[in-house]
Amino acid sequence: MQFDQLKRRELITLLGGAAAWPLAARAQQAERMRRIGVLMVLAESDPQSRRRIIAFQQGLEKLGWTVGRNLAVDYRWGVSDPEQARATTSELLSLAPDLILANAVSALRGAQQATRTVPIVFTGVSEPVAQGFVASLARPGGNTTGFTNLEPSVGGKWVELLKDIAPRVTHVAVMFNPASTSIAAQFVRSVEAAGAKFGLETVQASVHELAEIEVVLMRLGREPGVGLIFPPDTFTGLHHKLIVELAARYRLPAIYPFGYFAAAGGLVSYGPDVTDQFRRAATYVDRIFQGEMPGDLPVQQPTKFEFAINLKTAKALGLQIPDKLLALADEVIE
C-alpha cells in the first residue's frame, strides 16, 4: 500500500509538472522583449514631443507593455522629410524592430519606402488613401494602418473662425510647402469655397525652404486685410515656432491646425488632439503584437478635436475675441 501511495504521488507530481510547463513557457514567451522604432516629426526638446511620448507609453503600459521589461523603444527625432525618414528607418531596421510608429506624412512615406514587411502604425496623416499610403480606410492592406489627421472639409471651419475673430480680413493666404504635403490643393479648394461665401479672396502662399517663410510673411504683412490659414504640413509644423513669431511680428491673424501652434503663441488653433492619437496608437501596437495583421486593422479618424485661443496674441493684434468663441474654446491661453 505504501508503495502504491508513493507511486501515485510521483505520478501526480509528474502530471502537475507537465501541466505547469506550458504555462511557464507561455509566460516566458509573453515576456519576450519586443522592439518599436519611432519616427517623430518634432525635435526631442519640443514639449509636444514629450506629451506625445508619455501618452504613447502610458497607453502601452495599460496593455501590459513596459519599457525595460518586455519592450524596447528607439526614438528618432526631427524626421521632417521622406529621404531623411527612409534613411532613419533603414537604420532602425538594423535593430530588428517588431513595429515602426511613424508620425506625420514624411515619416510615413520614408518608412514605407524602407520596408513593406515590418508593420507600420502612423499618426497625424491626412487623406492616407488619396496619398496612396493605404488601399482604403476600412481595409488598408499591406503592412500599414493608423490614425488620420484632418479632412479638407475643415477649411470651412477655419474660414469661419478667421472671420469671427478678424472681421476686417478680406484676403486669405493658405501657407504650405508643396514638397511636404501632396494634398494641400484639397485644403485650398475647401478654403476657397468657404471664403467665397464671405466675399474673401483666397491665394496660395507656397514656401519651399526655411528662408522663404519670412520673405512670404513679410510680403503678406505689407498688404491690407490679409489673414493666414495653415493646413497640416510637416514642414510648417516643424518650423511652427518661427512661423508664429513672424505672424505676430507682421501682425497677421492666423488659424493653425494643431494646438502646439497656439501654445507657442499662435492666435487660434483648431484640429485633432494629436496626443490622443498617440494614446490610441498603443492599442494598435498591442493588437499587432498579439498577432493581428496591420492591413486588417481599419484606419481610424479623429475622435477628439482641440480649439485653442491665445488671448495674449489677440490683444497684441488688437483683436476682440467674441464671447461665444471663448465659451466654446477647449483652451484659452492668457
C-alpha positions in Angstrom: 0.0 0.0 0.0 2.7 2.4 0.9 4.5 1.6 -2.4 1.2 2.3 -4.3 0.7 5.7 -2.5 4.3 6.6 -3.3 3.8 5.8 -7.0 0.6 7.9 -7.0 2.4 10.9 -5.5 5.1 10.6 -8.1 2.5 10.4 -10.9 0.6 13.4 -9.6 3.9 15.3 -9.3 4.9 14.3 -12.8 1.5 15.3 -14.3 1.4 18.5 -12.4 4.8 19.4 -13.7 3.8 18.6 -17.3 0.7 20.8 -16.9 2.7 23.6 -15.4 5.4 23.6 -18.1 3.2 25.0 -20.9 2.0 27.8 -18.6 5.6 28.7 -17.7 6.6 28.5 -21.4 3.7 30.8 -22.3 4.6 33.3 -19.6 8.2 33.3 -20.8 7.0 33.8 -24.4 4.7 36.7 -23.3 7.7 38.4 -21.7 9.8 38.2 -24.9 11.3 41.6 -25.5 9.5 43.5 -28.3 11.1 46.5 -30.1 9.5 49.6 -31.6 11.1 52.2 -33.8 9.5 55.6 -33.5 9.9 58.4 -36.1 8.9 61.8 -34.6 8.4 64.9 -36.7 9.2 67.4 -33.9 12.5 67.8 -32.0 13.1 65.9 -28.8 13.3 69.2 -26.9 9.8 70.3 -28.0 7.3 70.0 -25.2 4.8 68.5 -27.6 7.1 65.6 -28.2 7.3 64.7 -24.5 3.5 64.9 -24.2 3.0 62.5 -27.1 5.6 60.0 -26.0 4.2 60.0 -22.4 0.7 59.3 -23.8 2.0 56.5 -26.1 4.0 54.8 -23.3 1.2 55.1 -20.8 -1.2 53.6 -23.3 1.2 50.7 -23.8 1.7 50.2 -20.0 -2.1 49.8 -19.5 -1.9 47.0 -22.0 1.0 45.3 -20.3 3.9 46.6 -22.3 6.6 48.2 -20.1 9.8 49.7 -21.4 12.7 47.8 -19.9 10.7 44.7 -19.0 9.2 43.4 -22.3 9.5 46.4 -24.5 12.4 48.5 -26.0 11.6 51.8 -27.9 14.1 53.5 -30.2 13.2 57.2 -30.9 14.4 59.3 -33.8 13.5 63.0 -33.7 13.0 65.8 -36.2 12.2 63.5 -39.1 11.0 66.1 -41.5 11.5 64.9 -45.0 11.0 61.5 -46.7 14.6 61.0 -47.7 15.7 61.5 -44.1 12.9 59.2 -42.9 13.9 56.5 -45.3 17.5 56.6 -44.1 16.4 56.7 -40.5 14.0 53.8 -41.0 16.8 51.8 -42.6 19.0 52.5 -39.6 16.1 51.4 -37.2 15.6 48.2 -39.3 19.1 47.2 -38.4 17.9 46.9 -34.8 15.3 44.4 -35.9 12.1 46.2 -34.7 8.8 44.4 -34.5 7.0 47.6 -35.5 7.5 51.2 -36.7 5.5 54.1 -35.4 5.6 56.9 -38.0 4.4 60.4 -37.0 3.2 62.6 -39.9 3.4 62.3 -43.7 7.2 62.5 -44.3 7.9 59.8 -41.7 5.3 57.5 -43.1 6.4 57.9 -46.7 10.0 57.3 -45.8 9.1 54.3 -43.6 7.0 52.7 -46.4 9.9 53.2 -48.9 12.3 51.4 -46.4 10.1 48.4 -45.6 7.0 46.7 -46.9 7.1 43.9 -44.3 7.6 45.4 -40.8 4.3 46.6 -39.5 3.8 50.4 -39.6 1.3 52.4 -37.5 1.0 56.0 -38.4 -0.3 59.1 -36.6 -1.1 62.6 -37.9 -1.6 61.8 -41.6 -4.4 63.4 -43.6 -6.1 61.6 -46.5 -4.0 58.5 -46.4 -6.0 56.9 -49.2 -5.6 59.9 -51.6 -1.9 59.9 -50.8 -1.5 56.3 -51.7 -0.5 55.1 -48.2 -3.3 52.6 -47.8 -5.9 51.0 -50.1 -8.9 52.1 -48.1 -9.8 53.2 -44.6 -11.7 50.1 -43.8 -9.2 47.6 -45.3 -5.8 49.4 -45.5 -4.0 46.3 -46.7 -0.2 45.8 -46.8 1.9 46.5 -43.6 0.3 49.9 -42.7 -2.5 51.2 -40.7 -3.0 54.1 -38.3 -4.8 57.3 -37.3 -5.8 60.1 -39.7 -5.5 63.8 -39.3 -7.8 66.4 -40.8 -10.1 66.2 -43.7 -10.0 69.0 -46.3 -13.6 70.0 -45.4 -12.2 71.6 -42.2 -11.2 74.5 -44.4 -14.8 75.9 -44.0 -14.4 75.9 -40.2 -11.1 77.7 -40.4 -12.5 80.4 -42.6 -15.5 80.9 -40.3 -13.2 81.2 -37.3 -11.0 83.7 -39.1 -13.9 86.0 -40.0 -15.3 85.8 -36.5 -12.0 86.7 -34.9 -10.6 89.1 -37.5 -13.7 90.6 -39.3 -11.6 93.0 -41.3 -9.8 90.3 -43.2 -10.5 90.4 -47.0 -7.8 88.0 -48.3 -6.9 84.6 -47.0 -3.4 83.2 -47.7 -3.1 79.4 -47.4 0.6 78.7 -46.5 2.2 75.3 -47.1 5.2 73.6 -48.6 4.1 71.7 -51.8 7.1 69.3 -51.4 5.9 68.1 -48.0 2.2 68.0 -48.5 0.8 66.5 -51.7 -2.9 67.2 -50.7 -2.6 70.9 -49.9 -4.7 71.6 -53.1 -7.7 69.9 -51.5 -7.5 72.2 -48.4 -7.1 75.2 -50.7 -10.2 74.4 -52.6 -12.1 73.9 -49.3 -10.9 77.4 -48.1 -11.8 79.0 -51.5 -15.3 77.6 -51.4 -15.9 78.8 -47.8 -14.2 82.1 -48.4 -16.4 82.9 -51.4 -19.4 82.8 -49.1 -17.8 85.6 -47.1 -16.6 87.5 -50.1 -13.0 86.6 -49.3 -10.2 86.1 -51.9 -8.0 83.1 -51.4 -4.4 82.9 -52.5 -1.8 80.2 -52.1 1.4 81.2 -50.2 3.9 78.4 -51.1 7.2 78.1 -49.2 9.9 75.7 -50.2 12.6 76.3 -47.7 13.2 78.0 -44.3 14.4 81.3 -45.7 11.2 81.7 -47.7 9.0 81.8 -44.6 10.0 85.3 -43.6 10.1 86.6 -47.1 6.5 85.5 -47.8 5.1 86.6 -44.4 6.8 90.0 -44.7 5.2 90.5 -48.1 1.8 89.4 -46.9 2.1 91.7 -43.8 2.5 94.7 -46.1 -0.8 94.0 -47.8 -4.1 95.2 -46.1 -6.7 92.7 -44.8 -4.6 89.5 -45.1 -5.3 86.5 -42.8 -3.4 83.2 -42.8 -4.6 79.6 -42.7 -2.2 76.7 -42.3 -3.3 73.2 -43.5 -1.5 70.2 -41.9 2.1 70.2 -43.3 5.2 68.5 -41.9 7.4 71.5 -43.0 5.3 74.2 -41.3 4.8 72.0 -38.3 8.5 71.6 -37.8 9.0 75.4 -38.1 5.9 76.4 -36.1 7.8 78.5 -33.6 9.3 80.7 -36.3 6.0 81.0 -38.1 4.1 82.0 -35.0 6.8 84.6 -34.2 6.8 86.1 -37.7 3.0 86.1 -37.9 3.0 88.2 -34.7 5.8 90.5 -36.0 3.9 91.3 -39.2 0.6 91.5 -37.5 -1.1 88.7 -39.4 -4.1 86.9 -37.8 -3.7 83.2 -38.4 -5.6 79.9 -37.9 -3.4 76.9 -37.3 -4.2 73.2 -37.5 -2.8 72.0 -34.1 -2.8 73.0 -30.5 1.0 73.3 -30.3 0.8 76.4 -32.6 -1.4 78.2 -30.1 0.8 77.0 -27.2 3.8 78.6 -28.9 1.9 82.0 -29.3 -0.3 81.4 -32.4 -3.6 83.2 -32.4 -6.0 80.3 -32.8 -5.8 76.6 -33.5 -8.5 74.1 -34.4 -7.7 70.5 -35.2 -7.4 67.0 -33.8 -5.9 66.1 -30.5 -2.6 64.6 -31.7 -1.6 63.5 -28.2 -4.8 61.4 -28.1 -3.8 59.7 -31.4 -0.5 58.5 -29.8 -2.5 57.1 -26.9 -4.8 55.3 -29.2 -1.9 54.1 -31.3 -0.8 52.0 -28.4 -4.0 49.8 -28.8 -3.0 49.0 -32.4 0.6 48.2 -31.3 -0.8 45.7 -28.8 -3.2 44.1 -31.3 -0.4 43.7 -33.8 1.9 42.2 -31.1 -0.9 39.8 -30.3 -0.9 38.5 -33.9 -3.3 40.7 -35.9 -2.2 42.0 -39.3 -1.9 45.8 -39.7 -3.6 45.6 -43.1 -6.7 44.2 -41.4 -7.0 47.0 -38.8 -9.1 49.9 -40.1 -7.6 53.3 -40.3 -9.3 55.4 -37.6 -10.3 59.0 -37.9 -10.0 61.7 -35.2 -12.4 61.4 -32.2 -11.2 64.4 -30.2 -10.6 67.9 -31.5 -9.0 70.9 -29.8 -10.0 74.5 -30.2 -7.4 76.9 -28.5 -7.3 80.7 -28.4 -4.3 82.7 -27.4 -5.7 85.9 -25.7 -2.3 87.4 -25.3 -1.7 87.2 -29.1 -5.2 88.5 -29.8 -4.6 91.6 -27.6 -1.2 92.2 -29.3 -3.0 92.2 -32.7 -5.8 94.5 -31.4 -8.5 91.8 -31.9 -11.5 91.2 -29.7 -12.4 87.6 -29.3 -16.2 87.1 -29.3 -17.6 85.7 -26.1 -19.3 82.8 -28.0 -15.9 81.6 -29.1 -14.3 81.9 -25.7 -17.2 79.8 -24.4 -16.5 77.1 -27.0 -12.8 77.0 -26.6 -11.1 74.0 -25.1 -8.2 76.1 -24.0 -7.9 79.8 -23.5 -4.2 80.9 -23.2 -3.8 84.1 -21.2 
